[in-house]
Amino acid sequence: MADMNPVTTPINGTSHCSGCAELLHPELEVHLSLDYRGLTDEEAMKLLLDDIEGWHGNRYYLIHIGKLSLAWSANFEAVCCQDTIDIDDAIPVAPIPTEVKRFIASQIKPRRLTSPGLYEAVVERFGYVVNYGQVQNLWKASFVALLRTSAACEELLYRSAEEVKYLGFTTGLFDLFVHGDQVNEYHVDSTYKTNRAGFELFGIVANVQGSGYPISNMIMNVDSRTNPANQDTHRVAVLKLFFRAMKDRGLNPTFMFCDKDMVRINAIEATWNPSVIRLCFWHLKRAVKTKLGQPKSDPMYNPFQAQHEFPFIRTDFAPVVNAPIRETGLLTTVEQREHILELMGSHYNRHALIPNGETYSSNIAIHQDSTSQMYEYCLEHNLRHARAYLYRNWYTCIHYKRWAESGVDSMIPIGKTTVLIEAHWKVMKRTHLYHYNCACLDLLTYVVLEHYYRKLKMKYQSTVVHRQKTTLFEKTFIAQWHQADRAEVFGISYATNLNLWVCGCVAFLQSPLALCKHLVKAYQASNQLQVVARVVFIQRSQTPPFVRILHTIHHNPYHPGSNHKKSFGLVLLNVVPGESTPSTTMKKSWPARQEQPVAPPAPAPTPMASDEDVPVVVMERTLLATEIRYWDKMTNVARLREEAEEDEIQQEYANMLNSRQAAVFGRAVQNGEVQFVDASIAVELRQRELGRTTTNLQR
């Protein structure tokens, strides 16, 4: 805290740093020169902080500025962002033993301790040889050193200037997804309140089998005072640089989902094609519902321009601008808002590749029909202001292509909302940043790359590559599949087509899984693969067929990294006969199911799968069969061992009984009415069940 008066010198100030030792506040005297007399309060604060930074050697940020009307001096507070003060120069302290330094460095990665927990561990093992500030500084230095040597990231761009500061980097999943041909749909968003410096955390996640995996992040801070008329020009420029750096490294998405933030939209359109933009349907409904619940105002609406684009629009059906008596009230009622949102939901999902009943329409005709439906509803209920808002912000040709699926020809995006990246922020904050209250920027970067990325890497290998777990998308798909299989189908025709995996019913149009009961019944009638978790692989596609049900193989040959030469040290899928594979790149994997047959027969040729869909060579089949036979033998050995232990336990139990009880017990064993699981059950029976068993046998 510092009190500053440009007229009076000297002044007293206090600089404090939370990274120092406990309750350590180094003080200094600041003498203001006469140069401060001609400066404003803000300029004087900035100059004073520059002098303090030169003395301290670290960056300071303003967190509080007092009201000048309440005091005769300017009152402000600034804190050190990185907290890297060397406390050995501030007060005399004991040197840190070498074994303590090694212990702290060894506990960073495996234990995942916070600085308070690490200090307690040091005290328990070495005693009070160091203070909390020393442990905290070594803790930070350790994870910063690990971060700099981490091979799981690549720096994209960096800058630290007065008006803008940013650091962009990729994760280890970037090359895996970007350089493949299966992942081309991404979600973009940003979040706040993750660090003490107030920086914005920007992220991009890839949609892989219905789960989000981050490929890049950027921490960014833009001084809003440097933007002319609050246009966010610096923020747009930084995002353009960020996107351009990833495009230069091979990122060319087909679709990129975001909310209606014009800064991100402008940056994405400037880097890639405008057709890449896909607006989140949830944010769309929230924006429309909020706006239609507000009071009426004079909108920016040109009825002649609207009539030129859509000839059926009347020029006299428009809000009166600058009227002597302005219309009052809300734009719509609650019932009208709900109906408008229902119409927009239907318009959002329609596409030329999906029939409406039994008929197909072009995307241009769908746009015309959707605009006509919304216009007729607003005309019927005299919603002039609502009609002007909906046309100006959602139904013009430019805006319509950003949110409606019919705005893109020949393909349909798999996602509909930005739920994947919203869930990504939720997990990061509530699971990985939970122990770090307002972490510094280095710690935030370390948590993203080491904590969260490590968990996602394990999740990707267990669910997508090794198929040991079922993804949330597959669980939801199979649950709705069985529910649709039990439903009753009436005699109405909806142009159901298994080869294209489309149906003209309303359920298929609104389903985020591209599923309905008509497709399920048609699939069951064709005697194809049984849809069972981890027995089949459900593959979503942006082009027909929109769902492909394939026979799964361990390891999964359909994962995004199957065409890569390296994938986290996994067993290479495409093994060429005659080539040797270094043992350092091989890792033994546990089979997903021990009852898997030695040589699974290939499914019959169907429109849903072809021989090219199963890229498994002869060598891999041989290795797979050998591995399965090995685990079958291990299972038999374990079974024989359990039977021997069971016989021993039964004999031990029989020795504890008298002759009559032993005879009854022997007949029960022969009839298969007695079975022990392990030795712990026998011990429990000896302690608690012996008396009751004896009574039952005597009866």
N, C-alpha and C positions, 0 to 999 in steps of 0.2 A: 504494500500500500504506500502511496506517495502523495503528499500534499504539495501542490505547486502554485506559486504565485509569481508571474513573470516580472513583477515590479520589485519584489523583495528578495534579496539573496543574503546568506545561503539558505537552503532548505534541507530537511532531513527526510530520508527515504529508507524504506526497508525492502529488500529483495528476498523472496523466499522460494524454496524449491522443494516439492514433495519427494523428490528422489534423494534428498540428503538424509542425513541421520535423523532419528526421531527428535522432533522439537528443535531442530537446528535452523536458525534464521540468521544468516550472516548480514550484518548491517554495514552501511557505508554512508558517507556524507557526500551530497551532490551540491556543488556550487554552480549556479546558473550564471552564464555570462550575459553581457548586455545584448547579445544577438537575439536573446529570447524576447526582447521587448517588442519587436515588430512582428512577432509570430502570433497566429491564432492559437487557441487552446489545443486544438487537434494537432496542429503542426508542432507545437512545443512538446506535447506528449510523445509524438513520434520521434522527435530529435532526442528527447531524454531517454527513450527506450533504446535507441541506437547506441547512445553512450554506455548504457548499462550492459547491453549485449557485447560491446567491445571490451568492457571490463570482465564480464562473466564468461564470454565465449560461447553462449548458447542463445537460441532464438526464443524471444518472449512474445506473448500474444495478449492483447487487451481483452479482459473478460468483464470489466465493470467500469463505467464512467458515471460519476455522481452528477446530480443536477446542480448547475451553477446557481440557480435561483435560491437554493437552500444554504449556500455557504459562500464565503468571501473568496474561496480558492477553488481551483479545479481538482477534484478528487477522482482518482482512477486506480485500478488494480490490474496488474499483468502477471501472468504465470509463465513458467518455462514449460515448453511443450515436451521436449524429449527427456528432461530430467537427467542430464548426463554430467552433473557437477562432480568435481573431484573433491570429496570431503577430506582427503588427506591434507589438502592445502588450507582447509578452513579451520580445523581444530586438530590437535595432536591425538592420533588414535594408534592403536596397536597394529602392526603389520598383519596381513592376512596369511596364515600358514599355507604352505603349498598343498597339503593334503585336503584342506578345506576347499581350495580352488578346484582341485580335481573332483572332489565329491559334488560340488555344485554343478560343474560342467557335465558330470555323468548323470545327474538327476533330471536334467532339463527334458530330454527326449523320452525316456521310458516312463518316468513317473508322472509327467504332466503336472507338476506342482506349481502353485502360485507362490509369489514371494513370501507371504506370511507363513504358508505351510512349509516352504523350504527353510525358512529361518528356524521354525520349530524343529525340523529334522536335523539341522546343523547343531542346534543347542543340545538335543538329545544325544547326539553322537560325540560331539567335541567339547560341549560345555560353552560357557560364555566367553569364548576367545575373540569373537567378532560381534559387532553390533548389527542392528537391523539394516541400517543404511548401506553398510558394506556388502551384506548378503544381497540386497536388492540391486545394487550396482553390478555385482558379479552375475546375478541372475539375468539381467538385461544384456550384459555383454556376451553371455553364453548363447542366448537365443539369437542375438544379432549375428554372431559368428556362424551359427548353424544356418541362418537364413542366407548369408552371403555365399556359403559353400553348397547350398541346396541345389540339386540338379533337377528339381521338380518345377522350376519356373524359368522364365526368360523375360528380361526387362524389355518392354516395348518402347516406352518413352518416359522422360523425366525432365522436370523443370521446377525451379524454385525461384520465382520472382515476386515482386511486391504485389502485382495485381492478380497473379494466378500461380497456383502450385499444383502439381499433379505427378503421380507415379503410376504407370500402367505396366502390367505384367501378365503373363500367361501361366496356366497351370500345366501339369504333366499330361492332362487329357486333351490338350489343344491339338497336337499332332495326330493323336489317335482318331479323333472325330473329323477334323478338318481335312486331312489327307485321305480319308476314306470316301466311299461313294454312297453310304447308307444314311448318314446324318446330314440333313440340310435344312433343319428347322430349329430356330433359336429364339430365346426369350431375353429381353433387355429390360432392365429396371435399375433403380438406385435406392439407397436407404440412408438414414441418418442415425445419429445417436449411437455410433459404434466406437468413437474415439474422443479423447479429451480436446483435441484441436478443432473439433467441429467440422471435419472434412466429410465430404459426401463419398460414400462407397458405391461405386458403379460396377455392375456385373453383367455377364452374358453366360447363360446356361444353354446346353444342348438338350434337345428332346430325344432321349434314347429309350425306346420301349416304354414310353409313358412316364419316365423318371427324368429329373433334371440333374445334369452334371455340369459344373462350371468349367469353362474353358479359359476365361480371362477376367481380370478385375482391374479397377483403377480407383485410387483415392485422389480426390480432387477438391480444391477450394478456390473459388473465384470471388474476388472482392466486388461486391455488387455496386459499390460506388464508382467503379471504373466503367460500368456499362452505360452508354448513353440512352437515356429515356427508358431504362429497364428493359432493354432488348435482348439481354443475355448473349451478346455477341461473342464474348470471351468463352462462355460455356459451349456455345455451338462450335467455335473454333477448336476447342480442346477435344470435343467428341469426334469431330472430323479427323483430327490427327490420330486419335485412338482407333477409329474404324479403319482409317487408311493403313495404319501399321499392321492390323490384322489381315486386311485385304492383300497387302504385299506378301504376307506369309501364307496365302492360299485360302483364306476364308471367303467363300462366295455362297452365301445362304440363298435358298429359294424363298423362304419366308422368315420374317423376323417380327415377333410379337412385342408390342409395347402398349402402354396406356397413351392417352391423347395428350402427350407432352410434345409441343411443337418443337422444342429444342432437339429432342431425340429424333423426331420425325424428319426435321430438316437435315440433320447430320447423316441419317441413314440414307435418305434420298440423294444427298450430294455424293455419297460414297458408292452406293449401288443403284440399282434400278428402282424407280418409285413403286413398282409392283411388288417389291420385297416387303413393304409395310403391311402388317396385319394388326388391326386394333383389337384390344382385348374386349370380348363381349361383356364381361362383368363391369369393366370400367365404362363401357358404352352405356349400359343400362343405368348405372349410377349417375352419370353425367346428364342423361336425358331426364331421368326422374327428378333430379335436383333442379334443373332448369325449368321444367314444366310446373314445378311447385312454387315458383317465384312470382312476384307481381308483374303485371304487364308493363312494358316499356317500349319506346320507339326502336324497332329493330332496323338493321341494315338489310333492306330487301328491295330488289328491283323486279317488279312483276313482269315487265317487258322482257327482261333477260330470262326469267323463268319460263315465259311463254315461248320464247325462241328455242329453248332446249326441250320443252315438253309442250306441244301445241294444245293439249287439252286443258291447260291451266288458264283460268280467266284472269284478266288484268284487274278487274274491279274487286276481286276477292283478295284483298290485301289490307293490312292495318293502316289506319289513317295516321300519317306522321304530322306532328306539330298541329294537332287539332285544338280548337279553342277549349273543348271539354275533353280531357283525356279519359280513356277507358280505365276503369279501376278493376281490382280483383286479380285473382290468380290466372295463369295461362290456361290451366285445365283443372278439372276436379280429380278426385282420387280414382274414380271409376274410369274416367277418360285416360288418365295416365296409364293405368293397368292395361287398357285395351291397346293403346299406342305401343307400349312395350311388347305386348304379345304380337302385334303386327311386325314390329322391327325384328323380333326373334325369328319369325317365319321368313322375312326378307333376308336375314343374315345367313340362313342355312340353304337357301335355294341355289341351285347350280344347273348348268346345262347338262351335266353328266348324270344327274339324278332325275328320274321321271316324277312328274306331278300326277299321281294316279297311274295312268297308262300312257301319258303323252310327255314328250320332251319339248323343251323350249330353249331358244338361244339365250345367251347371257344378256344380250341387248334387249330382247323381249322381256326377260325377267326384270331388268332395271326399269323398263317402261311400266310394266304391270305393277311392280312394287310401289313406284312413285304414284301411280294412279290410285291404288288402294288407299294409300295414306292421304292423298289429296281428297278423295271422295269422303273419307271419314271426317276430315277436318271441315269440309264444306257442309256436310250434313249437320254437324254440331256447331257451326259458325265459329270455329277456332282459328281466327285470322292470325293472331300473334303466334300461336303454336305452329301453324302451317309455315309461317315465314321463318321461324327458328329451325324447324325440321328440314326445310329445303336448303336454307343457307348453310347449315352445318353438317348435314348428313346425306342429302339426296342429290346434290350436284354431282356431275360426272367425276370430278377430282376426289371429293370426299367419299363418294359411294364406293369407289374402288379400294379405298383403304380399309373398309370394315366388312363389306359384303363378300361372301365367298364367290359369288358370280362375277366379282370384279376381276377375277383371274381366269384365263382360259385354259382348258386342257388339264387342269389339276385342281385338287381341293386340299387345303392345309389340314393336317391331322389335328392340331390343337385348335382351341377356341378361345382360351383365356390365358392369362399370364400366371396361372396358379403354380406352375413349376418353380418360377423364380421367387414368387411370394413364399412358397414353402421353403425354398432355399434360405431366404433371410430369416425365417422363423427358426429353423434348425440352428443356423449359425449363432443367432443372438441368444436363444434359450438353452442351447446345449454347450456351445464352444466358447462364447463370450460371457457366459454366466458368471464365471469366477473373476472376470477382469472388469472392474467398474471404470468406465471411461479410459480404456487402454490407450497407450501412446501409439503412434503410427507404426513404429517398428514391431511392437507386440501384435498389433492388429494384422499386419502382413504375415507375421510368423504363425499366428493362429489359423489364418486362412490357408496357408500353404502346407503347414505341418500337421495341424490337428484335423481340420475339416477335410482336406484333400486326402489324407491317409484313410479316413473312414469311408469316403466315397470310392476310393480305389478298391478297398476290400468289398464294398457293396457291389461294384461293377463286376468284379471277378466271380463273386458267389452267385449272383442272380443272372447275369447276362452271359458270361463265358462258361462257367462250370455248371450252371443250372442247378445249383444245390438249393436255391430258394426260389419261390415264385414271386414275381414282381406284382406290385399293386394293380397294375393294368391287367395282368393275366387273371388275378383273383377276381377283380370286378367283372371282367369279360366272361369268365367261366360261371360265375354266380348268376349273371343275367342270362347266360346261355341256358342254364338249367331252368331258370324261371320262365323263359320264353318257350322252352320245350314242353312245359306243363300247361301252357296257355292253350286255349281253344281257338282254332282258325276257322273263320267263316268263308263263304264261297265268293268273296269279292276279290277281283283280280287287281294286282298292283304292279304288273310288269316285273315280277321278281326274276332276277337273273343271277345265277350262281357264278357264271363265268366272269361277269363284271362285278359281282357282289354289290348289287344295288336293288332297291325296292322303292316303289312309289308311295308307300304308306307314310303317315305322319310320324310314327315312332322312329322309323329309320332316318327321316329328315332331321329330327331333333336329337337323336342319340349321339353322344360324344364318342361311342365305341363303334359306330357304323354297324348296328345290330338291330334285328327285329325278329319277331316270332315267325314271319313268313320265310325268312332266310334260314332260320334254324330248322323248320319243318322240311324245307326243300333239301337241306344238307343231310338231314337224317334219312330222308327217303332215297338218297343217292348211294347209301351204304359206303360212306367214306370213313376216314379216320374218326375214332372216338375222341371227343374233346375232353381230355383229362389233363389235369395240371402236370406239367413237366413231361408228359408223354407226347404232346404236340407243341409246336412252336407257333404262336399267333403273331403274324407279321402284318403291321399296318403299312399302307402305301398311300401316296398322294394321287396316284393314277389307278384306273381300273386294272385288276380287281383291288378294291380298297382294303380287303382282308384276305390273307392267304393263310390257310391252316396246313402246316407242314409237319412232317415227322421229325421230332427232335432227335439229335444225336449228341452223345457225350464224347468230346466237348462240343459245344454249340458252334456249328460252322456258319451261322447266320449273324453273329454279332458284328458290330461295326469295325472291330479290329481284326477280323478274319483275313483281310487282304493286306495286313501289315506284316513286316518281317520281324517285328518285335512288339511285344505287348506285355510290359511289366514282368518280363522273365517267364512268360507262360510257355507251355509246350507248343511248338509251332504246329499249326493245323495242316498246312499244305506241305507235307513231307514228300520229297522226291525220292524214289527208290535208288539206292546206291550212294546217296549223299550222307555224310556223317554230320551229326549235330553236336556242337560242343556241350559238354556236361554242365558248364556254368550257366547255360541258358535254360536248363531243364529243371522243373520243379515237380515233384510227385504230387498228384492230386487224388483226392478221395472220390470214389465213384458216387454218383448221385443216388443210384438204386442198385443194391446187390442182386436183386432178382432180375436184372436186365438180361435178356438172352445174349448168348455168345455171338450170334450172327443175326442181327435183326433184319427181317426181310424187308425189301423195299416196298413201299406202298404201290398199289395199282395206279396206272396213269390216270389222272383226273384233271379237269380244268384248273384245279387249285394248285397243283404241284407238277413239276416235270423232273426229268432226270438231271437237268442242269441245276436244279435248285439244291442239290445235295453234293457239294464239292468235296467228296471224301475219296481219297486214293486208296489203292490196295494196301500200301504199307501202313497207312493209318488204321485201316480195318484190322489188320493183323495185330498191330500194337494194342488196339482196343480190345480185341478178343482175348489176347494174352493177359491183359490187365484184369479183365473180368474173371477169367478162370483163376487167376491168382487170388483174388478177393473171395471167390467162392470156396477155394480150399481153406483160406484163413477162417471163413465162417464155419466150415465143417470142423476144423480143429477147435475153435472156440466152443462149438456145440458139444463135442465129445468131452472137452474139459469140464463143461458145466454139468454134464450127466455124471461124470466121475465124482465131482464135488457133491452132487445131490445124493448119490448113493452113500457117500461117507457121512453126510449129515443125517440121513435117515438111520444109518446104523448106529450113530452116536446117540440119536434120540431114542432108538429102541432099547439101547443098553440102560437107559435111565428108568425104564418101565419094569413092572413085575411080569411074571410069566403070562398071566391072563391078559394084561394090557398089551403085552408084546404080540400075542397071538392076534388080537383084534387089529392092532396096528399093521401087522404083516398082511392080513387079508385086505385091509384098506389100500395098502401099497400095491398089491397085485391087481386090484380092481381099478387102479388109477384115480383113487379118490383123495390122495395125499400128494402134495407137490410143494417142495421148498424152493425158494428163489435163490437165496444166497445164505451165507453164514450169519449175517446180521439178523435174519428172521429166526434162525434157530436159537440164537442167543436171546432174542426177545421172547420166544416161546418158553425157553427155560425159566426166565425170570417172572413172566406174567401169566402164561397160559397153561403151565404144567398142572396146577391144581384143578383148573376147570376141565382140562382134557381127561384127567384121571377120573373125575366124577362122572363125565359122560361115558367113559368106557365101562365103568362099574354098572351104570344103569343098563 
